[in-house]
Structures are given as structure tokens and as C-alpha cells.
């Protein structure tokens, strides 16, 4: 069976987990990755398909043709702009298995301002939000409304820092929590809308917005809040929820929700929540059961590894 990653890029270890999960399920898995650059690390494990940019008006037709040409059985988005595209493909007739949340949720969570409104309407605690320049208390953090991977984030420590931002309304502006601890919860919601797993992990080291060192932790509050969130209509497939804990006040806040697999999900897979296997089993039409016996204190640390490309493509 063939799996298409949308923007797989550097997700080499995740691709290998899918191949291993296929073996456990008794199927041979081949990974394809839809990219705009052929020279990406995933090429060492997957067949790279050169495609269109996410905002290209012809991308839907191109992806549909790609699915037919390569007999794609499963589609998975790995970058934020691809999530809504996957949701659109899911709504098409005769589409592959695409475990992704509803179009409405995907659009909401891609825009941090809309996501904030969703959190407030569902009584989910977030850091204090400032909607006007005059009400900002310092320090504050400014996040581009449709940004990702920590790009474009500004820490404002005085009014001068705020005045340097010409498009204030294009940011989500929140209180900046100096003394903090960040967590990610890797979740999976089945086709039957059952929450299969919620695995919290602490982000010990990060680079470019991604965890490079992370450890699973038994944190009942994070699990409870995650299940509360996932009980809302529209969630399906892999979901990554980002939390921040205020170490001075003891409060736990939701920062953002990404309706896709996170890069650090390998820690939760290693701990016993085999999300790639869940996805393959659901594609096969088999029922999956909740994961309750995962291992706490499973530590995953990352290192750099090179993929070499030659001019003659050999």
C-alpha cells in the first residue's frame, strides 16, 4: 500500500515507523512525499514527487491525479498549509483514506486569532490575550496569525517594541510567560470519533519550533484537558496539542492545536502509542482500541544525519 506525505521534508524517522507498522500489519508500505524540492531528506526513504506550491490554484487537481497515478491509499499532511488541502481532498469522492479533522477545524486552527476564539468558546484556558496596543502588559509575545515553526515571533518588553510592529492586527498578542515549561500531547482520534491516545511529553530542547529532546510524562491534567478538547465535534486522526505551564502561578494553558502529526511524535510511538499502526489498521477497515499501557519517561533525543545528493542523481 502507498502512503503520500504532504510536505514530508525531514520526516525520515516517521516514514520508517510507517514502514515498520506496515510489516506488523502484514502489508508492504511504500512512502511517497509531495514536495517542491527534490533534494529533501525524506528522499532517502521515500519517492519524492515534485508538485505545486500549497497556494497554487491547480494543486487540488494535481494531487488528485497524483493519487490515481501512484495508487495512493493514505494521505497525511506534515506542514500547516497542507492540512486544509488534505481536508479538501478528504471531502472528494473516491479519495484515499485521509485521517484529518474537519475543514472548519483545520481552517480555524491555522489562524491563531480564530483558534483563540474557538478556545474561548469552549472554555479552554490560554494566556491572556491583548487585542489593542493600549492594553498590552509587558512582557508580551506576538505570534503571526498564520505563522508556524516559531517563525516571525516577537517578544515585546516595552511600548517601543510594540510600536515597531506596523501590522499589529496581523498578530495574536498574549502575555509572555517567562518562567515556563512546555509540553506537547500527541493524540489520535479514530474514524469512530473515539480518542485512542493522549500522550503528554515535555519539550526539553527545541530548535525551529520543534522538539529535539523530549520525554513522555504521566500528566493527568494535560490528558484531561486534551480529552476535553477532542470531545468537540470535528476532530479526527492525529492531533498535536501544545501546552505551556506557568511555573510561578501553577496554571496550565493551551498554546495551539495542530491537526496533524508532530515531528516529535516518535517519542509517543516509542512509548507504545503506535499511531502509524493505528492509521494503517483503520485503512484496512480494522477496529483499533485505546492505548492505555504506554511507557512514562521514554526519552527521545535527535541528532543530525546527512543525506547526500549528486549532480548526476545517482
Backbone bond lengths (Angstrom), bond angles and torsions (degrees), N, CA, C in turn:
res aa  C-N    CA-C-N  psi(-1)  N-CA   C-N-CA  omega(-1)  CA-C   N-CA-C  phi
1 X - - - 1.459 - - 1.526 108.69 -
2 X 1.317 115.72 148.70 1.457 121.95 -173.78 1.525 110.88 -111.30
3 X 1.328 115.49 132.59 1.460 122.46 179.87 1.523 108.60 -114.94
4 X 1.320 116.72 132.81 1.458 121.47 178.16 1.526 109.85 -107.40
5 X 1.338 116.20 116.94 1.451 121.64 171.87 1.532 108.08 -85.65
6 X 1.309 117.81 135.35 1.461 121.33 172.20 1.523 107.53 -98.88
7 X 1.339 116.18 106.09 1.460 120.27 -177.59 1.508 112.46 73.08
8 X 1.343 116.72 45.06 1.469 120.79 -179.74 1.511 113.04 -63.45
9 X 1.324 116.86 -35.03 1.464 123.05 172.89 1.516 116.50 48.18
10 X 1.335 115.41 -93.72 1.467 121.62 -176.63 1.531 113.38 -106.18
11 X 1.334 117.83 10.14 1.467 120.14 -172.90 1.534 112.29 -83.19
12 X 1.309 115.34 52.18 1.468 120.84 -177.63 1.526 111.39 -65.16
13 X 1.324 116.88 -46.97 1.465 119.49 -177.38 1.525 110.99 -66.53
14 X 1.341 117.68 -35.21 1.464 120.19 177.42 1.523 109.93 -65.16
15 X 1.336 116.83 -41.37 1.467 120.76 177.78 1.528 110.39 -60.14
16 X 1.300 116.80 -41.65 1.468 120.53 -179.83 1.530 111.21 -66.20
17 X 1.329 116.62 -34.23 1.461 119.70 176.05 1.528 110.95 -65.40
18 X 1.321 117.52 -36.81 1.463 120.37 177.58 1.534 110.89 -66.68
19 X 1.313 116.37 -39.56 1.462 119.76 178.09 1.528 110.42 -63.67
20 X 1.341 115.86 -42.21 1.459 120.81 178.35 1.523 111.38 -66.49
21 X 1.336 116.47 -39.75 1.468 120.84 178.29 1.520 110.43 -63.29
22 X 1.330 116.68 -36.69 1.459 120.39 177.20 1.512 111.41 -60.87
23 X 1.325 116.23 -42.57 1.463 120.18 178.31 1.524 110.50 -61.09
24 X 1.342 116.39 -41.09 1.465 120.23 179.31 1.524 111.56 -64.53
25 X 1.349 116.22 -30.38 1.464 120.71 -179.45 1.522 112.76 -90.59
26 X 1.330 115.79 -4.67 1.461 119.64 178.29 1.513 115.03 84.84
27 X 1.352 116.69 22.91 1.463 120.08 177.13 1.531 109.71 -128.08
28 X 1.325 115.47 150.32 1.456 121.26 176.80 1.521 108.69 -89.76
29 X 1.312 117.09 121.29 1.461 122.04 -175.33 1.524 110.59 -104.32
30 X 1.323 114.70 133.27 1.473 120.00 171.83 1.517 107.86 -120.81
31 X 1.342 116.22 133.51 1.451 122.14 -177.90 1.525 110.39 -100.59
32 X 1.323 115.86 132.46 1.452 123.15 169.05 1.523 107.42 -115.60
33 X 1.329 117.37 151.06 1.463 119.92 177.76 1.518 109.93 -135.58
34 X 1.324 115.40 126.83 1.464 123.24 -176.92 1.523 108.43 -88.19
35 X 1.332 117.20 113.84 1.456 122.56 -172.67 1.527 110.47 -136.73
36 X 1.327 115.58 167.46 1.468 119.72 171.32 1.526 110.86 -104.82
37 X 1.323 116.47 -5.66 1.459 122.21 179.41 1.529 108.41 -129.46
38 X 1.334 118.54 124.12 1.461 119.32 -179.37 1.524 113.57 -72.48
39 X 1.325 116.81 -20.36 1.458 120.52 -174.22 1.529 110.58 -97.62
40 X 1.320 114.85 67.69 1.459 122.12 176.55 1.530 108.01 -120.73
41 X 1.354 118.02 152.71 1.465 120.67 -174.84 1.522 115.46 -54.41
42 X 1.344 117.61 -34.31 1.467 120.50 -177.48 1.525 111.65 -58.82
43 X 1.332 117.09 -17.76 1.468 121.31 -179.19 1.526 112.28 -62.43
44 X 1.340 117.93 -19.54 1.469 119.74 179.80 1.524 111.75 -77.39
45 X 1.344 116.69 -11.84 1.464 121.44 -178.04 1.527 112.52 -125.07
46 X 1.308 116.45 -27.51 1.463 121.69 -174.18 1.524 111.51 -120.82
47 X 1.320 115.73 164.29 1.459 121.86 170.64 1.519 107.83 -87.87
48 X 1.324 116.63 118.20 1.460 120.85 -178.07 1.526 109.75 -84.11
49 X 1.333 115.39 129.56 1.459 122.50 175.62 1.526 107.57 -108.20
50 X 1.307 116.57 120.71 1.460 119.81 179.24 1.525 108.79 -78.66
51 X 1.324 115.34 120.08 1.453 120.29 -175.28 1.508 112.83 -123.82
52 X 1.304 115.66 -156.24 1.461 122.48 -177.21 1.530 110.41 -102.19
53 X 1.324 115.82 163.73 1.456 120.32 175.26 1.520 109.85 -68.39
54 X 1.331 115.46 155.33 1.463 120.26 -173.65 1.525 112.81 -60.31
55 X 1.314 118.27 -29.34 1.466 121.00 -178.25 1.528 113.17 -94.93
56 X 1.318 116.78 3.28 1.462 120.28 179.11 1.534 109.43 -66.11
57 X 1.333 118.80 130.03 1.473 120.15 -178.36 1.528 113.64 -62.59
58 X 1.320 117.65 -17.21 1.457 119.86 -178.84 1.520 114.51 -97.68
59 X 1.338 116.34 8.71 1.464 118.07 -172.74 1.528 112.77 -68.49
60 X 1.321 118.46 -35.29 1.461 120.12 -178.28 1.528 111.20 -63.06
61 X 1.326 115.74 -46.59 1.458 119.49 179.13 1.520 110.74 -64.25
62 X 1.346 115.89 -40.37 1.461 119.54 -179.55 1.527 111.06 -63.07
63 X 1.340 117.23 -41.26 1.466 120.90 179.34 1.526 111.56 -68.20
64 X 1.317 116.25 -39.36 1.467 119.66 177.39 1.526 110.85 -61.85
65 X 1.316 116.26 -42.18 1.465 120.39 177.96 1.523 110.68 -67.50
66 X 1.329 116.35 -36.97 1.465 120.95 177.93 1.524 110.45 -62.38
67 X 1.330 116.70 -42.74 1.471 121.01 -179.42 1.529 111.13 -61.98
68 X 1.324 116.35 -39.34 1.469 120.06 178.75 1.519 110.36 -70.50
69 X 1.332 115.85 -45.42 1.469 120.73 -176.20 1.527 111.79 -61.10
70 X 1.324 116.97 -39.95 1.468 120.63 -174.92 1.526 112.76 -106.49
71 X 1.312 117.42 9.76 1.466 122.33 176.44 1.534 110.52 52.41
72 X 1.314 115.40 55.41 1.462 121.49 -176.26 1.531 110.27 -75.27
73 X 1.329 115.65 131.76 1.461 120.96 179.52 1.513 113.68 -100.75
74 X 1.359 116.61 -29.65 1.464 121.70 -177.60 1.527 108.30 -138.11
75 X 1.325 116.39 139.85 1.467 121.78 175.11 1.519 108.48 -121.98
76 X 1.351 116.55 134.62 1.459 121.69 -179.49 1.531 110.23 -135.32
77 X 1.346 117.94 124.05 1.467 119.82 175.11 1.528 110.99 -81.62
78 X 1.340 116.12 143.27 1.464 119.97 179.26 1.524 113.24 -123.83
79 X 1.316 117.10 -4.49 1.471 121.21 175.23 1.517 107.60 -129.03
80 X 1.330 116.54 152.67 1.458 120.90 -172.63 1.532 114.37 -56.77
81 X 1.355 119.78 -45.60 1.475 118.14 -178.48 1.529 113.65 -63.11
82 X 1.330 117.02 -20.75 1.466 120.48 -178.21 1.525 112.79 -83.31
83 X 1.332 117.71 -13.24 1.466 120.40 -176.19 1.523 110.76 -64.68
84 X 1.340 116.78 -48.87 1.461 119.99 -179.12 1.525 110.70 -64.87
85 X 1.331 116.86 -35.42 1.465 120.64 178.02 1.524 110.15 -63.43
86 X 1.326 116.16 -42.08 1.468 119.97 177.62 1.523 110.62 -62.53
87 X 1.333 116.46 -39.57 1.473 120.24 179.03 1.527 110.93 -64.61
88 X 1.327 117.40 -37.36 1.464 120.95 176.96 1.529 110.55 -65.61
89 X 1.323 115.59 -43.92 1.467 119.51 179.19 1.523 110.82 -61.93
90 X 1.324 115.92 -36.78 1.458 121.15 -179.37 1.521 111.58 -60.85
91 X 1.309 116.38 -32.53 1.454 120.78 -177.66 1.523 112.98 -81.11
92 X 1.329 116.67 -6.61 1.452 119.64 179.36 1.521 111.72 -79.66
93 X 1.311 115.67 155.11 1.471 119.71 -179.72 1.521 110.30 -74.35
94 X 1.322 116.03 139.86 1.456 120.97 176.91 1.512 114.68 68.83
95 X 1.344 117.21 21.30 1.462 120.15 -178.27 1.524 110.68 -77.21
96 X 1.338 117.61 159.56 1.471 120.81 174.74 1.527 110.56 -64.62
97 X 1.330 115.83 178.17 1.464 120.21 174.80 1.527 107.87 -73.30
98 X 1.327 115.88 119.52 1.470 121.27 -178.62 1.526 108.14 -126.05
99 X 1.331 117.50 93.03 1.466 120.30 -178.85 1.525 111.23 -76.63
100 X 1.308 115.74 85.71 1.460 120.99 -178.59 1.528 108.25 -141.33
101 X 1.316 115.97 155.24 1.464 121.78 -177.10 1.527 111.10 -70.87
102 X 1.335 115.87 174.10 1.457 121.35 -175.98 1.524 111.14 -62.63
103 X 1.327 115.18 156.35 1.454 121.13 178.18 1.522 111.54 -55.64
104 X 1.328 116.66 -43.95 1.467 121.12 -178.23 1.523 111.31 -60.73
105 X 1.335 116.51 -45.88 1.467 119.81 179.32 1.526 111.43 -65.61
106 X 1.325 116.91 -41.76 1.466 120.13 -179.70 1.524 111.01 -60.71
107 X 1.325 116.74 -43.29 1.463 120.53 178.54 1.524 110.94 -65.77
108 X 1.323 116.40 -40.32 1.461 120.81 -179.05 1.517 111.43 -63.91
109 X 1.322 116.72 -46.65 1.457 119.99 -175.27 1.524 113.41 -75.02
110 X 1.342 117.12 -16.45 1.460 119.56 177.75 1.528 111.23 -77.09
111 X 1.327 117.35 -22.08 1.461 122.18 178.66 1.537 108.14 -109.53
112 X 1.315 116.51 112.66 1.463 120.73 -173.68 1.529 112.74 -61.35
113 X 1.333 117.77 -27.97 1.465 119.72 178.28 1.529 110.40 -71.50
114 X 1.329 116.92 -43.17 1.464 120.37 177.51 1.525 110.32 -67.24
115 X 1.345 115.64 -38.04 1.465 119.47 178.34 1.525 110.31 -61.58
116 X 1.342 116.73 -39.50 1.461 120.54 178.84 1.526 110.75 -61.40
117 X 1.327 117.39 -41.29 1.462 121.06 177.14 1.526 110.54 -62.36
118 X 1.347 116.13 -38.67 1.469 120.45 178.76 1.524 110.25 -64.55
119 X 1.339 116.56 -44.09 1.463 120.16 179.56 1.529 110.47 -60.08
120 X 1.315 116.22 -44.83 1.461 119.97 -178.09 1.531 111.00 -64.83
121 X 1.323 116.82 -38.71 1.468 119.79 -179.10 1.519 112.09 -71.19
122 X 1.354 116.87 -19.45 1.473 120.37 179.43 1.531 112.02 -108.89
123 X 1.339 115.94 15.97 1.477 122.06 176.04 1.528 112.64 57.17
124 X 1.333 116.01 40.37 1.465 121.96 176.72 1.521 108.60 -98.01
125 X 1.322 116.95 123.86 1.469 120.93 -177.17 1.522 111.32 -70.56
126 X 1.345 115.35 131.79 1.461 122.74 174.28 1.521 108.12 -133.12
127 X 1.328 118.46 163.32 1.465 118.86 173.66 1.533 110.38 -57.92
128 X 1.320 116.15 154.23 1.456 121.47 -179.23 1.524 110.75 -54.94
129 X 1.338 115.95 134.24 1.462 121.87 -179.83 1.519 109.67 -104.48
130 X 1.363 116.12 135.55 1.462 121.88 176.12 1.523 108.22 -108.57
131 X 1.322 116.33 124.01 1.462 120.20 -175.83 1.526 113.69 -101.49
132 X 1.337 116.89 -10.74 1.467 120.36 178.89 1.529 108.36 -135.35
133 X 1.319 116.35 148.52 1.468 120.99 -178.83 1.527 111.66 -55.75
134 X 1.324 115.75 -37.16 1.466 119.86 -172.90 1.528 113.27 -69.50
135 X 1.351 117.34 -20.04 1.457 118.68 -175.13 1.531 113.45 -99.83
136 X 1.314 117.52 3.34 1.465 120.91 -175.85 1.527 110.69 -70.80
137 X 1.325 115.80 130.28 1.464 122.58 172.15 1.528 107.06 -106.42
138 X 1.310 116.71 138.39 1.470 120.70 -173.89 1.525 111.35 -100.57
139 X 1.356 114.87 149.56 1.468 128.20 0.20 1.529 111.44 -76.71
140 X 1.334 115.12 155.20 1.460 121.93 178.48 1.524 109.34 -132.67
141 X 1.312 115.89 156.57 1.458 120.92 177.85 1.520 108.89 -118.20
142 X 1.331 116.67 132.49 1.452 122.85 -179.39 1.524 108.50 -112.38
143 X 1.330 115.71 120.24 1.459 121.30 -177.96 1.526 109.17 -114.63
144 X 1.342 118.47 126.96 1.467 119.36 175.76 1.525 110.34 -54.60
145 X 1.324 116.95 133.21 1.466 121.61 -172.41 1.517 112.69 -56.21
146 X 1.331 117.19 -37.57 1.466 119.95 -178.74 1.523 111.32 -117.14
147 X 1.325 117.01 26.06 1.460 120.72 179.00 1.515 111.90 -84.42
148 X 1.336 115.74 168.86 1.464 121.39 177.00 1.513 108.95 -152.17
149 X 1.350 115.55 166.77 1.467 122.91 178.01 1.529 112.33 57.37
150 X 1.328 117.13 31.70 1.473 123.72 176.47 1.528 113.61 65.58
151 X 1.322 117.74 14.45 1.466 120.57 -179.45 1.520 110.24 -76.20
152 X 1.338 115.67 134.96 1.457 121.07 174.86 1.511 115.69 79.75
153 X 1.324 117.97 5.54 1.471 120.61 -179.90 1.528 110.05 -71.97
154 X 1.337 116.24 138.32 1.461 122.36 -179.78 1.523 108.98 -123.67
155 X 1.331 116.33 133.24 1.460 121.45 172.78 1.531 107.07 -100.43
156 X 1.324 116.83 115.15 1.467 121.40 -179.86 1.523 109.51 -100.38
157 X 1.343 115.18 126.60 1.464 119.66 -177.92 1.528 112.36 -112.74
158 X 1.317 116.09 -3.92 1.460 120.32 177.43 1.527 109.08 -159.44
159 X 1.351 115.84 174.20 1.460 120.37 -177.03 1.527 112.35 -63.77
160 X 1.321 115.58 -32.03 1.471 119.40 178.95 1.524 111.24 -61.14
161 X 1.336 116.76 -39.91 1.470 120.28 178.36 1.528 111.04 -62.50
162 X 1.337 116.20 -37.39 1.462 120.38 179.43 1.526 110.65 -69.03
163 X 1.340 116.29 -41.93 1.465 120.31 -177.57 1.520 112.65 -66.55
164 X 1.322 117.19 -19.85 1.467 120.49 178.24 1.527 111.77 -75.83
165 X 1.342 116.89 -11.38 1.466 121.22 -179.60 1.534 108.52 -91.07
166 X 1.339 118.31 106.99 1.473 119.71 -175.80 1.524 113.61 -72.34
167 X 1.336 117.29 -30.65 1.468 121.25 -175.85 1.523 110.32 -114.10
168 X 1.320 115.52 60.94 1.459 123.47 -176.94 1.527 111.66 -51.18
169 X 1.331 116.62 -39.24 1.463 120.97 -175.88 1.520 113.60 -71.90
170 X 1.341 117.06 -8.60 1.457 120.43 177.74 1.527 111.88 -91.26
171 X 1.329 116.83 8.26 1.455 122.54 -179.95 1.528 110.54 -119.58
172 X 1.336 114.70 153.90 1.461 120.40 163.88 1.521 105.04 -94.23
173 X 1.315 117.01 121.49 1.464 121.83 -175.61 1.527 108.84 -110.06
174 X 1.333 116.29 122.24 1.458 121.63 -176.64 1.521 110.67 -133.35
175 X 1.335 114.25 163.85 1.460 118.52 172.19 1.526 108.82 -62.21
176 X 1.318 115.63 142.40 1.461 121.22 178.93 1.522 108.68 -96.75
177 X 1.307 116.82 120.98 1.460 122.10 -177.11 1.528 108.37 -93.17
178 X 1.307 115.75 103.33 1.477 121.40 -174.14 1.524 111.63 -66.13
179 X 1.339 115.40 -50.49 1.468 120.26 -178.29 1.523 107.93 -95.00
180 X 1.337 115.65 101.15 1.464 118.01 -171.10 1.524 112.88 -142.17
181 X 1.303 113.63 167.14 1.466 122.07 172.31 1.528 106.41 -137.03
182 X 1.329 116.93 128.85 1.462 120.51 -176.79 1.523 111.35 -102.98
183 X 1.333 114.91 140.48 1.460 121.84 178.80 1.525 109.69 -129.31
184 X 1.308 114.51 155.44 1.454 121.98 169.19 1.521 107.24 -125.28
185 X 1.329 117.07 141.63 1.464 120.84 173.89 1.532 107.41 -118.14
186 X 1.330 115.86 118.73 1.463 122.13 177.30 1.525 108.59 -89.12
187 X 1.320 116.06 121.01 1.468 120.90 -174.74 1.524 110.78 -123.54
188 X 1.331 114.35 158.19 1.464 119.59 171.29 1.521 108.56 -142.20
189 X 1.345 115.18 129.28 1.459 122.46 177.44 1.524 107.73 -115.07
190 X 1.319 116.32 125.68 1.465 121.18 -175.21 1.521 111.87 -73.73
191 X 1.337 114.99 171.65 1.463 120.90 175.26 1.529 111.61 -58.05
192 X 1.335 115.08 -31.23 1.466 120.81 179.63 1.529 111.68 -81.97
193 X 1.360 116.39 8.20 1.473 123.73 178.85 1.531 112.12 66.28
194 X 1.325 117.10 29.98 1.461 121.13 175.62 1.519 109.03 -99.29
195 X 1.328 116.16 132.72 1.463 119.88 178.00 1.529 108.74 -75.12
196 X 1.307 115.91 113.41 1.466 122.06 -175.26 1.522 111.74 -86.91
197 X 1.325 116.90 -36.90 1.466 118.64 178.76 1.520 110.78 -155.73
198 X 1.319 115.05 150.26 1.461 124.38 170.34 1.526 105.64 -140.32
199 X 1.310 117.51 99.13 1.466 121.97 -174.40 1.522 109.47 -109.70
200 X 1.336 118.17 106.14 1.469 119.79 177.42 1.533 110.57 -76.11
201 X 1.310 114.29 144.75 1.461 119.88 172.22 1.522 108.84 -142.90
202 X 1.301 115.81 143.53 1.457 121.03 179.77 1.523 108.72 -87.81
203 X 1.315 115.99 137.41 1.469 121.69 179.38 1.530 107.67 -89.76
204 X 1.316 116.68 99.53 1.466 121.80 -175.29 1.521 112.47 -81.26
205 X 1.327 116.22 -35.70 1.466 121.51 176.20 1.525 107.78 -142.62
206 X 1.328 116.05 143.59 1.459 119.58 177.96 1.521 110.48 -134.16
207 X 1.327 115.29 156.81 1.465 122.60 174.50 1.524 106.98 -149.20
208 X 1.333 116.34 126.38 1.463 120.07 -179.78 1.512 113.57 60.81
209 X 1.349 116.69 29.99 1.453 120.22 178.62 1.511 114.47 84.99
210 X 1.341 118.12 0.06 1.463 121.19 -179.32 1.527 110.35 -116.58
211 X 1.322 114.84 149.42 1.463 119.97 179.24 1.523 110.31 -75.60
212 X 1.326 116.21 127.77 1.461 120.99 174.85 1.531 111.05 -104.42
213 X 1.314 115.37 -12.00 1.460 121.85 175.61 1.517 106.37 -147.05
214 X 1.328 117.60 118.97 1.458 120.60 -173.50 1.518 110.23 -147.52
215 X 1.329 116.97 149.01 1.468 121.71 -175.21 1.519 109.55 -138.27
216 X 1.342 115.90 134.00 1.464 119.97 178.42 1.527 110.21 -70.89
217 X 1.336 114.71 143.09 1.467 120.38 -178.80 1.522 109.73 -138.03
218 X 1.322 117.07 143.93 1.465 121.70 172.63 1.530 106.99 -83.15
219 X 1.319 116.04 105.28 1.467 120.98 -177.12 1.524 107.53 -130.49
220 X 1.333 117.53 93.28 1.472 121.42 -175.15 1.521 114.16 -54.25
221 X 1.347 117.73 -37.95 1.467 119.78 -178.40 1.529 111.09 -65.05
222 X 1.316 116.72 -42.89 1.462 120.03 179.63 1.529 110.59 -64.75
223 X 1.309 116.30 -40.67 1.468 120.39 179.27 1.522 110.03 -64.52
224 X 1.340 116.78 -43.51 1.459 121.40 -179.20 1.529 111.66 -63.38
225 X 1.330 116.84 -45.94 1.465 120.47 179.60 1.525 110.66 -64.54
226 X 1.329 116.26 -40.32 1.468 120.71 179.72 1.524 110.59 -61.95
227 X 1.314 117.07 -44.17 1.469 120.36 179.28 1.530 111.03 -65.46
228 X 1.333 115.99 -35.93 1.462 119.73 175.90 1.524 110.31 -61.07
229 X 1.327 116.46 -45.40 1.461 121.20 179.34 1.527 110.83 -61.87
230 X 1.328 116.39 -46.57 1.461 121.11 -174.34 1.524 113.30 -73.05
231 X 1.326 116.69 -11.24 1.462 119.78 176.88 1.531 111.61 -76.47
232 X 1.332 116.59 -13.42 1.461 120.37 177.69 1.528 109.54 -71.35
233 X 1.321 118.66 149.76 1.464 121.20 -178.72 1.528 112.26 -62.51
234 X 1.321 115.53 145.50 1.458 120.59 170.93 1.506 116.69 107.68
235 X 1.337 117.47 -17.80 1.465 119.00 -177.87 1.526 110.75 -80.00
236 X 1.323 115.51 137.04 1.460 121.38 177.16 1.522 108.67 -160.10
237 X 1.331 115.44 147.26 1.461 120.65 177.08 1.516 112.06 79.78
238 X 1.334 117.10 -158.39 1.461 120.87 179.94 1.524 111.52 -76.19
239 X 1.318 115.67 135.43 1.469 122.17 178.87 1.521 107.55 -136.18
240 X 1.321 116.08 136.27 1.459 121.97 178.75 1.521 108.62 -115.43
241 X 1.330 116.62 121.72 1.465 121.41 -178.38 1.531 109.10 -112.44
242 X 1.331 115.99 127.56 1.465 121.75 -179.34 1.530 109.80 -101.00
243 X 1.340 115.77 131.13 1.459 122.12 179.58 1.527 109.99 -122.67
244 X 1.320 115.00 157.24 1.462 121.00 170.59 1.526 108.40 -134.71
245 X 1.314 116.02 136.34 1.464 121.63 179.00 1.523 109.25 -107.95
246 X 1.317 116.93 127.61 1.454 122.49 175.58 1.530 107.29 -82.78
247 X 1.319 116.95 107.53 1.463 120.94 -174.66 1.521 112.68 -71.13
248 X 1.330 117.47 -20.76 1.461 120.38 178.07 1.527 111.50 -80.64
249 X 1.323 116.40 -42.34 1.467 120.96 -176.83 1.524 113.16 -96.43
250 X 1.333 116.52 -18.26 1.460 120.00 -178.91 1.515 113.90 80.75
251 X 1.334 117.76 7.85 1.464 121.02 -179.39 1.525 111.32 -84.36
252 X 1.332 115.61 149.12 1.453 121.94 176.06 1.520 108.42 -116.97
253 X 1.342 115.85 128.41 1.451 121.07 -176.82 1.530 110.37 -123.48
254 X 1.326 115.29 150.80 1.465 120.63 170.74 1.524 108.17 -85.34
255 X 1.318 116.70 133.17 1.459 120.52 175.84 1.521 111.16 -96.16
256 X 1.324 116.95 -49.81 1.459 119.35 179.50 1.515 110.76 -163.71
257 X 1.324 115.10 163.22 1.460 122.24 177.42 1.519 108.29 -124.85
258 X 1.311 117.06 127.61 1.454 122.60 176.21 1.527 108.41 -113.41
259 X 1.331 118.60 113.49 1.471 120.77 -178.64 1.534 111.72 -79.05
260 X 1.328 115.13 62.70 1.470 121.81 -179.50 1.524 108.50 -163.00
261 X 1.313 116.21 173.81 1.460 121.24 173.23 1.522 110.09 -71.46
262 X 1.326 116.62 136.35 1.460 121.12 174.62 1.521 110.32 -91.10
263 X 1.315 116.43 158.75 1.461 120.09 -179.48 1.513 113.30 -62.97
264 X 1.339 117.29 -32.58 1.455 120.94 -178.44 1.512 114.24 -84.55
265 X 1.342 117.25 7.94 1.470 120.74 -178.73 1.524 111.94 -61.08
266 X 1.323 117.12 -17.94 1.467 120.19 179.30 1.525 111.09 -59.10
267 X 1.339 117.44 -27.88 1.465 120.18 177.73 1.521 110.70 -67.49
268 X 1.330 116.67 -43.21 1.461 120.51 179.44 1.524 111.25 -69.37
269 X 1.336 116.53 -35.87 1.472 120.22 175.65 1.521 109.82 -62.29
270 X 1.336 115.92 -46.20 1.467 120.59 179.81 1.525 111.54 -63.16
271 X 1.343 116.21 -30.16 1.468 120.59 -179.12 1.521 112.85 -77.38
272 X 1.336 116.87 -10.33 1.467 119.40 176.56 1.511 115.81 124.06
273 X 1.345 117.71 -7.22 1.468 120.85 177.50 1.531 107.95 -93.73
274 X 1.324 115.78 87.96 1.468 120.61 -173.06 1.528 110.25 -82.06
275 X 1.327 115.75 77.52 1.461 121.17 -177.40 1.526 112.25 -60.91
276 X 1.339 120.37 -40.14 1.470 118.80 174.96 1.526 112.95 -57.09
277 X 1.333 116.68 -38.77 1.461 120.05 178.56 1.528 110.77 -67.99
278 X 1.358 117.08 -39.29 1.462 119.73 177.44 1.528 110.29 -57.81
279 X 1.322 115.77 -43.69 1.467 120.78 -177.63 1.525 110.86 -64.70
280 X 1.325 116.49 -44.66 1.469 120.14 -179.60 1.525 110.91 -65.91
281 X 1.337 116.85 -42.04 1.467 119.85 179.01 1.526 111.31 -63.50
282 X 1.329 116.84 -38.17 1.465 118.98 177.97 1.527 110.54 -67.54
283 X 1.319 117.30 -37.19 1.468 120.79 175.09 1.526 110.68 -60.26
284 X 1.338 115.61 -34.27 1.465 120.82 179.49 1.528 112.08 -78.96
285 X 1.337 116.70 -6.07 1.457 120.37 -179.48 1.506 113.96 83.87
286 X 1.333 116.65 15.91 1.458 120.34 -178.97 1.521 110.74 -96.16
287 X 1.326 116.11 148.67 1.457 121.89 -179.93 1.520 110.04 -77.97
288 X 1.313 116.45 142.08 1.461 120.95 176.25 1.522 109.22 -115.60
289 X 1.320 115.42 151.75 1.467 121.40 -176.32 1.518 110.26 -111.44
290 X 1.337 117.67 152.59 1.463 121.14 178.62 1.528 112.26 -56.54
291 X 1.314 115.81 144.61 1.471 122.34 178.50 1.528 108.36 -96.64
292 X 1.304 115.77 112.57 1.464 120.35 -179.75 1.526 113.59 -115.62
293 X 1.324 116.74 -14.51 1.462 119.23 -173.70 1.513 115.02 -103.55
294 X 1.328 117.57 32.40 1.467 120.04 -178.88 1.533 111.59 -73.49
295 X 1.321 115.66 158.46 1.464 121.56 -172.63 1.527 111.95 -93.18
296 X 1.324 114.44 125.98 1.462 120.58 173.51 1.521 109.97 -73.67
297 X 1.348 116.10 158.12 1.471 123.25 176.58 1.531 112.68 60.80
298 X 1.327 116.90 31.32 1.463 120.48 171.34 1.520 107.06 -82.94
299 X 1.315 116.25 113.26 1.468 122.03 -175.34 1.525 109.86 -100.97
300 X 1.319 115.53 130.21 1.461 121.26 174.31 1.524 108.05 -122.29
301 X 1.316 116.08 127.57 1.460 121.22 175.84 1.525 108.31 -124.52
302 X 1.314 116.53 141.89 1.454 121.13 -174.49 1.518 111.85 -103.99
303 X 1.337 114.50 156.71 1.455 120.59 176.02 1.520 108.54 -139.90
304 X 1.320 116.10 162.37 1.459 120.47 -179.96 1.526 110.41 -81.91
305 X 1.315 115.70 140.49 1.457 121.23 174.49 1.519 107.71 -140.56
306 X 1.335 115.80 139.54 1.452 120.38 -173.05 1.527 112.00 -91.21
307 X 1.328 116.09 144.05 1.459 123.67 168.52 1.528 105.62 -119.05
308 X 1.326 116.57 123.49 1.475 121.39 -173.65 1.534 109.91 -102.06
309 X 1.335 115.81 133.74 1.461 122.30 175.47 1.541 108.35 -118.39
310 X 1.326 115.79 134.24 1.462 120.23 178.37 1.520 110.58 -105.27
311 X 1.322 115.68 155.90 1.461 120.65 -176.19 1.523 112.38 -62.39
312 X 1.338 116.82 -28.63 1.472 119.49 -178.49 1.533 112.05 -91.64
313 X 1.372 115.97 8.72 1.473 122.36 177.01 1.513 113.60 66.63
314 X 1.313 119.56 15.92 1.468 121.36 178.24 1.525 109.91 -108.73
